[in-house]
């Protein structure tokens, strides 16, 4: 997400965009996916979608958390299989956050590592001719990354690419190469599906989507476009024109470029078609759709989860509703209160993990937000800067960790690895920070300088070996060619 201070050109661009916040929808567009026609909830009400008993089968209750049971619960695959619906928010995580249940901790860290993989695999080296792409092929994606977990247990089925139709001068380009793999597209995440062993452990076949956070300059520009516009203007088939989302997020999610090999389809079309394909591939299995992301990736995760439910992609041919869950890390607000209520009424479950010292989750909507009295929010609902968070919040505090410095900068407070470190030691509100799992604290300093110096971990130590250079058979250092980009 963008910092509070921005350059003059960004402010000028934002002002010009705000002057026309409501472009007209394209009447020629026809949606390639079935529209799920549902009655509208009352705007600014707390109504939720009604589901039939067949939609959600009853789940056994999770074992109550105790310190003596924590280690056993972490190692109990059968418990995850029996209670995955509760872990994915069937009851809005009631009783699982305070005190913090160890199984929820392990699941949050697991999906957080999947979000972190989007940063670790992204090529943002300006001297690389593949700048803006993923460094690995999807077939060996997880095997090429160093995870805390020994086996991630998923197979990447599709990479996701995004573009933005913002017309900016060339100095916003990052690559030093005159010919790059794509002038318009950026790799922004992936869709993956659990393998057979992991499916048995989780109790369902999990379709996971991971979105990358803000890295490129165009993405920072999109973060600044914080005025709201109706989602229906961006081909999302919502019948309620009062349901609005942040313009920059909508642009990255729905823009496409017919002349770009990787963005002929928008990120939206890519994810919806892939999820629909995977659902058809496993017609007789228990399925879940779990979406994760950090920062901008969190916003795209919530937006895509809402879109999946609104469009009806999570409905099987025999009428079952596949649960849609979002594990959000350090995410900003995405839409207005009508967006929040529509998403929750459709059954989208969102658990937001935030650091109390992080400024990103407090924006946009600094003045009008979920903390504003309801009567004022009703009056301000039509304003382009009236926002509301979606879902349940899990609040962390980096000042509680004895491993971290006290003088953190804004970037360190927002860092994803810091959030995962805090999850490893969080036990509930007001409880002492104590690491409950063996997660390497050195990971905190992968892309920050936040660990205390006494631990002797160098800051910003994560980098590609030799910055991607290899020695050729002739003894010369060179950049290797990669397989054909997918």
C-alpha positions in Angstrom: 0.0 0.0 0.0 1.1 3.5 -0.6 2.7 5.6 2.2 1.0 8.8 3.4 3.6 11.0 1.6 3.5 10.8 -2.2 5.1 12.7 -5.0 3.5 15.6 -6.6 2.8 13.7 -9.8 0.9 11.0 -8.0 -1.3 13.6 -6.3 -1.9 15.3 -9.6 -2.8 12.0 -11.2 -5.1 11.1 -8.4 -6.9 14.5 -8.6 -7.5 14.1 -12.3 -8.9 10.6 -11.8 -11.2 11.8 -9.1 -12.8 14.3 -11.4 -14.4 11.4 -13.3 -15.0 8.7 -10.7 -18.0 7.0 -12.4 -17.3 5.8 -15.9 -20.2 4.4 -17.8 -20.5 0.6 -18.0 -19.9 -1.2 -21.2 -23.3 -2.4 -22.5 -21.8 -4.8 -25.0 -20.3 -7.0 -22.4 -21.8 -10.4 -21.8 -20.7 -12.4 -18.7 -19.1 -15.8 -19.6 -20.2 -17.3 -16.2 -23.7 -18.0 -14.8 -25.1 -15.1 -12.8 -26.5 -16.1 -9.4 -29.8 -14.2 -9.0 -30.4 -13.6 -5.3 -32.8 -11.3 -3.4 -31.1 -8.2 -2.1 -30.5 -7.6 1.6 -31.6 -4.3 3.1 -28.8 -1.9 2.6 -27.1 -1.1 5.9 -28.7 -4.1 7.6 -27.1 -7.1 9.2 -28.9 -9.7 7.2 -27.0 -12.8 5.9 -27.6 -15.2 3.1 -30.0 -18.0 3.9 -28.6 -21.5 3.1 -30.2 -24.8 3.0 -29.2 -27.6 5.3 -27.4 -29.3 2.4 -25.3 -26.3 1.9 -23.3 -26.6 5.1 -23.1 -29.9 6.8 -22.7 -29.8 10.6 -19.1 -30.0 11.8 -17.9 -31.5 15.1 -16.9 -28.9 17.6 -13.2 -28.0 18.0 -11.6 -29.2 21.1 -11.3 -26.4 23.7 -7.8 -24.8 23.8 -5.6 -25.6 26.7 -1.8 -25.3 27.0 -1.5 -29.0 27.6 -3.5 -29.8 24.6 -1.8 -27.3 22.2 1.0 -29.5 21.0 -1.2 -32.5 20.5 -3.8 -30.4 18.6 -1.2 -29.0 16.3 -0.1 -32.6 15.3 -3.7 -34.0 14.9 -4.5 -34.2 11.1 -7.9 -35.9 11.9 -9.0 -32.9 13.9 -8.4 -30.6 11.0 -10.3 -32.8 8.7 -13.3 -33.0 11.1 -13.4 -29.3 11.9 -12.2 -27.5 8.8 -15.4 -25.6 8.3 -15.0 -23.9 11.7 -11.4 -23.1 10.9 -12.6 -21.5 7.7 -15.2 -19.4 9.5 -18.4 -21.3 9.5 -19.2 -19.7 12.9 -17.2 -16.5 12.3 -14.3 -18.0 14.3 -16.3 -17.6 17.5 -14.2 -18.9 20.4 -11.1 -19.6 18.3 -9.4 -16.1 18.4 -9.4 -15.4 22.2 -7.9 -17.6 23.4 -6.1 -18.4 20.2 -6.7 -21.9 19.0 -3.5 -23.7 17.9 -5.1 -25.2 14.9 -6.2 -21.8 13.7 -2.7 -20.5 14.3 -1.2 -23.3 12.1 -3.8 -22.7 9.3 -3.2 -18.9 9.3 0.6 -19.3 9.1 0.2 -21.9 6.4 -1.8 -19.6 4.2 0.3 -16.7 5.2 3.3 -18.6 3.8 1.5 -19.1 0.6 1.0 -15.3 0.4 4.7 -14.8 1.2 5.6 -17.1 -1.6 4.3 -14.5 -4.1 6.9 -12.0 -2.9 9.7 -14.6 -2.8 9.1 -15.8 -6.3 8.5 -12.4 -7.9 11.3 -11.1 -10.2 11.7 -7.4 -9.5 15.3 -7.1 -10.5 15.6 -4.2 -13.0 18.6 -5.9 -14.7 16.6 -9.0 -15.4 15.0 -9.4 -18.8 12.1 -11.2 -17.0 11.5 -8.3 -14.6 7.8 -8.5 -13.5 7.4 -12.2 -13.9 7.6 -15.3 -11.6 11.1 -16.7 -11.3 9.9 -20.3 -11.4 7.6 -22.5 -13.6 4.3 -23.4 -11.9 5.2 -27.1 -12.0 8.2 -26.7 -9.6 6.9 -23.5 -7.9 6.7 -24.8 -4.3 9.8 -27.0 -4.6 11.9 -24.0 -5.5 10.9 -22.0 -2.5 12.1 -22.5 1.1 9.0 -22.9 3.3 8.8 -23.3 7.0 6.6 -26.3 6.5 8.4 -29.3 5.0 5.7 -29.9 2.4 3.2 -27.4 1.2 1.0 -30.1 -0.4 -0.4 -28.1 -3.3 0.0 -28.0 -7.1 -0.1 -24.7 -8.9 -2.7 -25.0 -11.7 -2.5 -21.4 -13.1 -0.5 -18.3 -12.8 -2.4 -15.0 -12.5 -1.4 -11.8 -14.4 -2.7 -8.3 -14.0 -2.4 -5.1 -16.0 -3.6 -1.5 -15.6 -4.8 0.7 -18.4 -3.5 3.8 -16.6 -1.6 5.8 -19.3 1.7 6.8 -17.7 5.0 8.0 -19.2 7.9 5.6 -19.6 9.7 6.6 -16.4 7.2 4.5 -14.5 8.7 1.4 -16.1 11.2 -0.5 -13.9 13.1 -2.8 -16.2 16.4 -1.6 -17.7 16.0 -3.9 -20.7 14.7 -2.4 -24.0 12.9 -5.6 -24.8 11.2 -7.3 -21.9 8.9 -10.3 -21.7 5.8 -8.0 -21.4 5.5 -4.2 -21.3 2.0 -4.3 -19.7 1.6 -7.5 -17.6 2.8 -8.3 -14.1 2.7 -11.7 -12.4 0.4 -11.2 -9.4 -0.4 -14.6 -8.0 -1.6 -18.1 -8.6 -4.3 -20.7 -8.2 -3.4 -24.0 -6.6 -5.2 -27.2 -5.6 -4.3 -29.5 -2.7 -2.8 -32.9 -3.6 -4.4 -36.2 -2.5 -2.4 -36.5 0.7 -3.1 -33.0 1.8 -6.8 -33.4 0.8 -7.1 -36.3 3.2 -5.4 -34.3 5.9 -7.6 -31.3 5.4 -10.8 -33.2 5.0 -11.6 -31.6 1.6 -10.0 -30.7 -1.7 -8.9 -27.1 -1.2 -8.7 -24.7 -4.1 -6.3 -22.0 -2.9 -5.7 -18.6 -4.5 -2.8 -16.3 -3.4 -2.4 -12.7 -4.4 0.8 -10.6 -4.3 0.9 -7.3 -2.6 2.1 -3.9 -3.9 5.5 -4.0 -5.6 5.4 -2.2 -8.9 4.9 1.6 -9.4 1.6 1.1 -11.3 0.3 -0.9 -8.3 1.2 2.0 -6.0 -0.7 4.3 -8.3 -3.7 2.0 -8.1 -3.5 2.1 -4.3 -3.9 5.9 -4.4 -7.1 5.7 -6.5 -9.2 5.5 -3.3 -12.5 6.8 -4.6 -15.4 4.3 -4.7 -17.3 3.2 -7.8 -20.1 0.6 -8.3 -18.7 -2.9 -8.9 -21.4 -3.4 -11.5 -19.6 -0.9 -13.7 -16.7 -3.4 -13.9 -18.7 -6.4 -15.2 -19.3 -7.9 -11.8 -23.0 -8.8 -11.9 -24.2 -7.1 -8.8 -27.8 -5.9 -9.1 -27.3 -3.3 -6.3 -25.7 -0.1 -7.6 -24.9 1.0 -4.1 -22.3 -1.8 -3.7 -19.0 0.0 -4.4 -15.3 -0.8 -4.2 -12.1 1.1 -4.5 -11.4 2.2 -8.1 -7.7 1.2 -8.1 -8.4 -2.3 -6.9 -11.2 -2.7 -9.4 -8.8 -1.6 -12.2 -6.1 -4.1 -11.4 -8.8 -6.9 -11.1 -10.8 -6.2 -14.2 -8.5 -4.4 -16.7 -7.2 -6.4 -19.7 -5.1 -5.7 -22.8 -6.0 -7.4 -26.1 -2.5 -6.9 -27.4 -0.8 -8.6 -24.4 -0.3 -12.3 -24.5 -0.6 -12.6 -20.7 -3.5 -10.2 -20.2 -5.9 -10.9 -23.0 -8.1 -12.0 -20.1 -8.3 -9.8 -17.0 -7.2 -11.2 -13.7 -10.9 -11.5 -12.9 -11.5 -13.7 -16.0 -8.4 -15.8 -15.3 -9.3 -16.6 -11.7 -13.1 -17.3 -12.4 -12.4 -19.6 -15.3 -9.7 -21.5 -13.4 -11.8 -22.1 -10.3 -14.8 -23.1 -12.5 -12.5 -25.6 -14.3 -11.2 -27.1 -11.0 -14.7 -27.5 -9.6 -15.7 -29.4 -12.7 -12.5 -31.5 -12.4 -13.5 -32.7 -8.9 -17.3 -33.1 -9.2 -17.8 -35.7 -6.4 -15.5 -34.3 -3.8 -15.9 -32.0 -0.8 -14.4 -28.7 -1.9 -13.4 -25.4 -0.4 -12.1 -22.1 -1.9 -9.6 -20.4 0.3 -8.1 -17.0 -0.8 -5.2 -15.2 0.8 -3.1 -12.1 0.2 -1.1 -9.4 1.9 -1.7 -5.6 1.6 -2.9 -5.0 -2.0 -3.1 -8.8 -2.3 -5.6 -8.8 0.6 -7.8 -6.3 -1.2 -7.7 -8.5 -4.3 -8.5 -11.6 -2.2 -11.6 -10.0 -0.7 -12.7 -8.6 -4.0 -12.3 -11.9 -5.9 -13.9 -13.9 -3.1 -17.0 -11.6 -3.3 -17.0 -11.9 -7.1 -16.9 -15.7 -6.9 -19.9 -15.7 -4.6 -21.8 -13.0 -6.5 -21.2 -14.7 -9.8 -22.2 -18.1 -8.5 -19.0 -19.8 -9.6 -18.9 -21.6 -6.2 -22.1 -23.4 -7.0 -21.8 -27.0 -8.1 -23.9 -28.6 -10.8 -25.9 -30.5 -8.1 -26.6 -27.3 -6.2 -24.0 -27.4 -3.4 -22.5 -24.2 -2.2 -18.7 -24.4 -1.9 -17.5 -22.3 1.1 -15.4 -19.3 0.3 -13.0 -18.0 2.9 -10.4 -15.2 2.9 -7.4 -15.1 5.2 -6.3 -11.5 4.9 -3.0 -10.0 6.1 -2.5 -6.3 6.7 -5.2 -5.5 4.2 -6.8 -2.1 3.5 -10.5 -1.4 3.3 -11.9 -2.5 0.0 -15.5 -1.2 -0.3 -18.4 0.6 1.3 -20.8 -0.7 3.9 -23.1 -2.0 1.2 -20.2 -4.0 -0.2 -19.4 -5.4 3.2 -23.1 -6.4 3.8 -23.5 -7.9 0.3 -20.3 -10.0 0.7 -21.3 -11.3 4.2 -24.8 -12.0 3.0 -23.4 -14.1 0.2 -21.6 -16.2 2.7 -18.1 -15.0 2.2 -16.0 -15.4 5.3 -13.1 -13.1 6.0 -10.6 -13.2 8.8 -8.4 -10.1 8.8 -5.0 -10.4 10.6 -3.7 -6.9 11.4 -0.8 -5.3 13.4 -2.2 -2.6 15.6 0.7 -0.3 14.7 0.2 -0.8 10.9 -1.3 2.2 9.1 -2.4 0.3 6.0 -5.5 -1.4 7.5 -6.7 2.1 8.7 -7.0 3.3 5.1 -8.8 4.2 2.9 -11.8 5.7 4.7 -10.0 7.6 7.4 -13.0 9.7 8.3 -16.0 7.5 7.3 -15.5 3.9 8.2 -16.9 1.0 10.3 -16.0 2.9 13.5 -18.3 5.8 12.6 -21.8 5.8 14.1 -24.3 4.0 11.9 -26.6 7.0 11.5 -23.6 9.0 10.0 -22.6 6.1 7.8 -26.1 6.0 6.4 -25.9 9.6 5.5 -22.4 9.3 4.1 -23.0 6.0 2.2 -23.1 7.8 -1.2 -19.8 9.6 -0.7 -16.8 8.3 -2.7 -14.6 7.9 0.4 -17.0 6.1 2.9 -15.4 2.6 3.6 -16.1 -0.3 5.8 -14.0 -3.4 6.6 -15.4 -6.9 5.9 -15.2 -9.8 8.3 -13.6 -10.6 11.6 -10.5 -8.9 12.9 -7.6 -10.6 14.7 -5.4 -7.9 16.3 -1.6 -8.4 16.9 0.9 -6.1 18.5 4.5 -6.2 17.6 5.5 -4.4 20.8 4.6 -7.6 22.7 7.4 -9.6 21.0 10.7 -9.7 22.9 12.5 -10.5 19.7 11.7 -7.2 17.9 13.0 -3.7 18.1 10.9 -1.1 19.7 11.6 1.6 17.1 9.9 0.0 14.1 9.3 2.0 10.9 6.1 1.9 9.0 7.3 -0.7 6.5 8.4 -3.1 9.3 5.0 -2.8 11.0 3.4 -3.8 7.7 5.8 -6.6 6.8 4.1 -10.0 6.2 6.9 -12.1 7.8 6.5 -9.9 11.0 2.8 -10.8 11.0 3.6 -14.5 10.8 6.1 -14.2 13.6 3.5 -12.5 15.7 1.0 -15.3 15.0 3.5 -17.9 16.2 3.6 -16.3 19.6 0.1 -14.9 20.0 -2.2 -16.6 22.5 -5.1 -14.1 23.0 -5.8 -10.6 24.0 -3.7 -9.6 27.1 -1.8 -12.9 27.2 2.0 -13.1 27.2 3.8 -13.4 23.9 5.4 -16.9 23.8 6.3 -18.8 20.6 4.0 -21.8 20.4 5.6 -23.3 17.3 9.1 -23.6 16.0 9.2 -20.9 13.4 12.6 -19.4 12.5 12.8 -15.9 13.8 15.4 -15.1 11.2 12.6 -14.9 8.6 11.5 -11.6 10.2 14.6 -10.0 8.7 14.1 -11.4 5.2 13.1 -7.9 3.9 13.3 -5.8 7.0 15.6 -4.7 9.9 13.3 -5.5 12.7 15.0 -8.2 14.8 17.0 -7.1 17.7 20.7 -6.9 16.9 21.6 -9.4 19.6 20.2 -12.2 17.4 22.9 -11.5 14.8 20.7 -11.8 11.8 21.6 -9.4 9.0 18.8 -7.2 7.7 17.3 -7.7 4.2 19.1 -10.9 3.7 16.7 -12.6 1.3 17.9 -12.5 -2.3 18.3 -14.7 -5.3 21.7 -16.4 -5.4 24.2 -14.4 -7.4 21.2 -12.2 -8.4 20.2 -14.8 -10.9 23.6 -15.0 -12.7 25.1 -18.4 -13.6 28.5 -19.4 -15.1 28.3 -20.6 -18.6 30.3 -23.6 -20.0 32.8 -21.0 -21.3 33.4 -19.7 -17.8 31.5 -16.4 -18.3 28.8 -15.2 -15.9 25.5 -14.6 -17.7 21.7 -14.5 -17.2 20.2 -17.8 -18.0 17.2 -18.1 -20.3 14.1 -19.4 -18.7 11.5 -21.8 -20.0 8.7 -20.3 -22.0 6.6 -18.1 -19.7 3.2 -19.5 -18.9 
